Amino acid sequence: MQLKYNRKQNLGGLITRTLIKLVLVIFIVIVAIFLIEKINFPSPEKNYKIDVTDEIKKLK
């Protein structure tokens, strides 16, 4: 005689696994944001000022 496996999970186990996955995802996102803030991205050294009024007048 073979025993049947009880494949249905109880509600507590399902909620626990979902919460653990949610906490892991939130933790990974927070760590990623923290690491991205540490990277020093280059900023443009020159401010560009482009006058587009002539082009707007041409479009009208």
DOVEXRO-432812 format. One record per atom (N, C-alpha, C): residue in three letters; atom name; x, y, z. Coordinates in steps of 0.1 Angstrom, whole numbers, plus 5000, padded with zeros to 4 digits. Layout:
residues N
resn = ALA, name = CA, u = X, v = Y, w = Z
...
This chain:
residues 60
resn = MET, name = N, u = 5008, v = 4988, w = 5000
resn = MET, name = CA, u = 5000, v = 5000, w = 5000
resn = MET, name = C, u = 5009, v = 5012, w = 5000
resn = GLN, name = N, u = 5006, v = 5021, w = 4990
resn = GLN, name = CA, u = 5014, v = 5034, w = 4989
resn = GLN, name = C, u = 5007, v = 5045, w = 4996
resn = LEU, name = N, u = 5015, v = 5054, w = 5003
resn = LEU, name = CA, u = 5009, v = 5065, w = 5009
resn = LEU, name = C, u = 5007, v = 5076, w = 4999
resn = LYS, name = N, u = 4997, v = 5084, w = 5000
resn = LYS, name = CA, u = 4994, v = 5095, w = 4991
resn = LYS, name = C, u = 5001, v = 5107, w = 4997
resn = TYR, name = N, u = 5007, v = 5115, w = 4988
resn = TYR, name = CA, u = 5013, v = 5127, w = 4992
resn = TYR, name = C, u = 5002, v = 5138, w = 4993
resn = ASN, name = N, u = 5003, v = 5146, w = 5003
resn = ASN, name = CA, u = 4994, v = 5157, w = 5005
resn = ASN, name = C, u = 5000, v = 5169, w = 4998
resn = ARG, name = N, u = 4996, v = 5171, w = 4986
resn = ARG, name = CA, u = 5002, v = 5182, w = 4978
resn = ARG, name = C, u = 4996, v = 5196, w = 4981
resn = LYS, name = N, u = 4985, v = 5196, w = 4988
resn = LYS, name = CA, u = 4979, v = 5209, w = 4991
resn = LYS, name = C, u = 4987, v = 5215, w = 5003
resn = GLN, name = N, u = 4990, v = 5228, w = 5001
resn = GLN, name = CA, u = 4997, v = 5235, w = 5012
resn = GLN, name = C, u = 4987, v = 5242, w = 5020
resn = ASN, name = N, u = 4990, v = 5243, w = 5033
resn = ASN, name = CA, u = 4981, v = 5251, w = 5041
resn = ASN, name = C, u = 4983, v = 5266, w = 5039
resn = LEU, name = N, u = 4973, v = 5273, w = 5043
resn = LEU, name = CA, u = 4973, v = 5288, w = 5041
resn = LEU, name = C, u = 4985, v = 5295, w = 5048
resn = GLY, name = N, u = 4989, v = 5290, w = 5060
resn = GLY, name = CA, u = 5000, v = 5296, w = 5067
resn = GLY, name = C, u = 5013, v = 5295, w = 5060
resn = GLY, name = N, u = 5015, v = 5283, w = 5054
resn = GLY, name = CA, u = 5028, v = 5281, w = 5047
resn = GLY, name = C, u = 5028, v = 5289, w = 5034
resn = LEU, name = N, u = 5017, v = 5291, w = 5028
resn = LEU, name = CA, u = 5016, v = 5298, w = 5015
resn = LEU, name = C, u = 5019, v = 5313, w = 5018
resn = ILE, name = N, u = 5013, v = 5318, w = 5029
resn = ILE, name = CA, u = 5015, v = 5332, w = 5033
resn = ILE, name = C, u = 5030, v = 5334, w = 5037
resn = THR, name = N, u = 5035, v = 5325, w = 5044
resn = THR, name = CA, u = 5049, v = 5326, w = 5049
resn = THR, name = C, u = 5059, v = 5327, w = 5037
resn = ARG, name = N, u = 5057, v = 5318, w = 5028
resn = ARG, name = CA, u = 5066, v = 5318, w = 5016
resn = ARG, name = C, u = 5064, v = 5331, w = 5008
resn = THR, name = N, u = 5052, v = 5335, w = 5006
resn = THR, name = CA, u = 5050, v = 5348, w = 4999
resn = THR, name = C, u = 5056, v = 5360, w = 5006
resn = LEU, name = N, u = 5055, v = 5360, w = 5019
resn = LEU, name = CA, u = 5061, v = 5371, w = 5027
resn = LEU, name = C, u = 5077, v = 5370, w = 5026
resn = ILE, name = N, u = 5082, v = 5359, w = 5026
resn = ILE, name = CA, u = 5097, v = 5357, w = 5025
resn = ILE, name = C, u = 5102, v = 5362, w = 5012
resn = LYS, name = N, u = 5095, v = 5358, w = 5001
resn = LYS, name = CA, u = 5098, v = 5363, w = 4988
resn = LYS, name = C, u = 5097, v = 5378, w = 4986
resn = LEU, name = N, u = 5086, v = 5383, w = 4992
resn = LEU, name = CA, u = 5084, v = 5398, w = 4992
resn = LEU, name = C, u = 5095, v = 5405, w = 4999
resn = VAL, name = N, u = 5099, v = 5400, w = 5011
resn = VAL, name = CA, u = 5110, v = 5407, w = 5018
resn = VAL, name = C, u = 5123, v = 5406, w = 5011
resn = LEU, name = N, u = 5126, v = 5395, w = 5004
resn = LEU, name = CA, u = 5138, v = 5393, w = 4997
resn = LEU, name = C, u = 5139, v = 5403, w = 4985
resn = VAL, name = N, u = 5127, v = 5404, w = 4978
resn = VAL, name = CA, u = 5127, v = 5414, w = 4967
resn = VAL, name = C, u = 5129, v = 5428, w = 4971
resn = ILE, name = N, u = 5122, v = 5432, w = 4982
resn = ILE, name = CA, u = 5124, v = 5445, w = 4988
resn = ILE, name = C, u = 5139, v = 5448, w = 4992
resn = PHE, name = N, u = 5145, v = 5438, w = 4998
resn = PHE, name = CA, u = 5159, v = 5439, w = 5003
resn = PHE, name = C, u = 5168, v = 5440, w = 4991
resn = ILE, name = N, u = 5166, v = 5433, w = 4980
resn = ILE, name = CA, u = 5174, v = 5434, w = 4968
resn = ILE, name = C, u = 5173, v = 5447, w = 4962
resn = VAL, name = N, u = 5160, v = 5453, w = 4961
resn = VAL, name = CA, u = 5158, v = 5466, w = 4955
resn = VAL, name = C, u = 5165, v = 5477, w = 4963
resn = ILE, name = N, u = 5164, v = 5476, w = 4977
resn = ILE, name = CA, u = 5171, v = 5486, w = 4985
resn = ILE, name = C, u = 5186, v = 5485, w = 4984
resn = VAL, name = N, u = 5192, v = 5473, w = 4983
resn = VAL, name = CA, u = 5206, v = 5472, w = 4981
resn = VAL, name = C, u = 5210, v = 5477, w = 4967
resn = ALA, name = N, u = 5202, v = 5475, w = 4957
resn = ALA, name = CA, u = 5205, v = 5480, w = 4944
resn = ALA, name = C, u = 5205, v = 5495, w = 4943
resn = ILE, name = N, u = 5195, v = 5501, w = 4950
resn = ILE, name = CA, u = 5195, v = 5516, w = 4950
resn = ILE, name = C, u = 5207, v = 5521, w = 4958
resn = PHE, name = N, u = 5211, v = 5515, w = 4969
resn = PHE, name = CA, u = 5222, v = 5519, w = 4976
resn = PHE, name = C, u = 5235, v = 5518, w = 4968
resn = LEU, name = N, u = 5237, v = 5508, w = 4961
resn = LEU, name = CA, u = 5249, v = 5506, w = 4953
resn = LEU, name = C, u = 5249, v = 5516, w = 4941
resn = ILE, name = N, u = 5237, v = 5518, w = 4935
resn = ILE, name = CA, u = 5237, v = 5528, w = 4924
resn = ILE, name = C, u = 5240, v = 5542, w = 4928
resn = GLU, name = N, u = 5236, v = 5545, w = 4941
resn = GLU, name = CA, u = 5239, v = 5559, w = 4946
resn = GLU, name = C, u = 5254, v = 5560, w = 4948
resn = LYS, name = N, u = 5262, v = 5549, w = 4951
resn = LYS, name = CA, u = 5276, v = 5550, w = 4953
resn = LYS, name = C, u = 5284, v = 5552, w = 4940
resn = ILE, name = N, u = 5278, v = 5549, w = 4929
resn = ILE, name = CA, u = 5285, v = 5551, w = 4916
resn = ILE, name = C, u = 5285, v = 5566, w = 4913
resn = ASN, name = N, u = 5297, v = 5571, w = 4909
resn = ASN, name = CA, u = 5299, v = 5585, w = 4905
resn = ASN, name = C, u = 5297, v = 5586, w = 4890
resn = PHE, name = N, u = 5285, v = 5589, w = 4886
resn = PHE, name = CA, u = 5283, v = 5591, w = 4872
resn = PHE, name = C, u = 5288, v = 5605, w = 4867
resn = PRO, name = N, u = 5294, v = 5605, w = 4855
resn = PRO, name = CA, u = 5299, v = 5618, w = 4850
resn = PRO, name = C, u = 5288, v = 5627, w = 4847
resn = SER, name = N, u = 5290, v = 5640, w = 4850
resn = SER, name = CA, u = 5280, v = 5650, w = 4846
resn = SER, name = C, u = 5286, v = 5659, w = 4835
resn = PRO, name = N, u = 5277, v = 5664, w = 4827
resn = PRO, name = CA, u = 5283, v = 5673, w = 4816
resn = PRO, name = C, u = 5290, v = 5685, w = 4822
resn = GLU, name = N, u = 5301, v = 5689, w = 4817
resn = GLU, name = CA, u = 5309, v = 5700, w = 4822
resn = GLU, name = C, u = 5304, v = 5713, w = 4816
resn = LYS, name = N, u = 5298, v = 5713, w = 4805
resn = LYS, name = CA, u = 5294, v = 5725, w = 4798
resn = LYS, name = C, u = 5279, v = 5726, w = 4797
resn = ASN, name = N, u = 5273, v = 5737, w = 4801
resn = ASN, name = CA, u = 5259, v = 5739, w = 4800
resn = ASN, name = C, u = 5256, v = 5744, w = 4786
resn = TYR, name = N, u = 5247, v = 5737, w = 4780
resn = TYR, name = CA, u = 5243, v = 5741, w = 4766
resn = TYR, name = C, u = 5231, v = 5750, w = 4767
resn = LYS, name = N, u = 5231, v = 5761, w = 4760
resn = LYS, name = CA, u = 5220, v = 5770, w = 4759
resn = LYS, name = C, u = 5217, v = 5771, w = 4744
resn = ILE, name = N, u = 5206, v = 5765, w = 4740
resn = ILE, name = CA, u = 5202, v = 5765, w = 4726
resn = ILE, name = C, u = 5189, v = 5774, w = 4724
resn = ASP, name = N, u = 5190, v = 5783, w = 4715
resn = ASP, name = CA, u = 5179, v = 5792, w = 4713
resn = ASP, name = C, u = 5170, v = 5785, w = 4702
resn = VAL, name = N, u = 5158, v = 5781, w = 4705
resn = VAL, name = CA, u = 5149, v = 5774, w = 4696
resn = VAL, name = C, u = 5138, v = 5783, w = 4691
resn = THR, name = N, u = 5138, v = 5796, w = 4695
resn = THR, name = CA, u = 5126, v = 5804, w = 4691
resn = THR, name = C, u = 5125, v = 5806, w = 4676
resn = ASP, name = N, u = 5136, v = 5807, w = 4669
resn = ASP, name = CA, u = 5136, v = 5808, w = 4654
resn = ASP, name = C, u = 5129, v = 5795, w = 4648
resn = GLU, name = N, u = 5132, v = 5784, w = 4653
resn = GLU, name = CA, u = 5127, v = 5771, w = 4648
resn = GLU, name = C, u = 5112, v = 5770, w = 4651
resn = ILE, name = N, u = 5108, v = 5776, w = 4663
resn = ILE, name = CA, u = 5094, v = 5775, w = 4666
resn = ILE, name = C, u = 5086, v = 5785, w = 4657
resn = LYS, name = N, u = 5092, v = 5796, w = 4654
resn = LYS, name = CA, u = 5085, v = 5806, w = 4645
resn = LYS, name = C, u = 5084, v = 5800, w = 4631
resn = LYS, name = N, u = 5094, v = 5792, w = 4627
resn = LYS, name = CA, u = 5093, v = 5785, w = 4613
resn = LYS, name = C, u = 5082, v = 5775, w = 4613
resn = LEU, name = N, u = 5079, v = 5768, w = 4624
resn = LEU, name = CA, u = 5069, v = 5758, w = 4624
resn = LEU, name = C, u = 5055, v = 5764, w = 4624
resn = LYS, name = N, u = 5053, v = 5777, w = 4629
resn = LYS, name = CA, u = 5040, v = 5783, w = 4629
resn = LYS, name = C, u = 5037, v = 5788, w = 4615
